[in-house]
Amino acid sequence: MTRETGRRGLDEQAVLLAAGLADLAVSTLGTAWGTVRGLLRRSDAGALAAEAEHDLAARGRLALDRYTAVPPAHLEVLARHALARRAAHDD
């Protein structure tokens, strides 16, 4: 196999992969568009959109709570326990 033949084979392979990827993209977009069109035809589209918005907001709230919540400092927790114990003992 010469270099030219090998190069031609690689070019052909690249073209076939690109065509397959393009076909997959068009097929996926067609399916997605059909789904969106079906959802827009529903009589309860407004309620469906409101429910989706509520669900997304709840997911966002959970994600923010999961990644932004800072646990209290260990010494702070111990100090609060000591104060609570002291207050309970003084009563």
Secondary structure, DSSP 4 states (H G I P E B T S, - for coil): --HHHHHHHHHHHHHHHHHHHHHHHHHHHHHHHHHHHHHHHSTTHHHHHHHHHHHHHHHHHHHHHHHHPPPPPHHHHHHHHHHHHHHHHH-
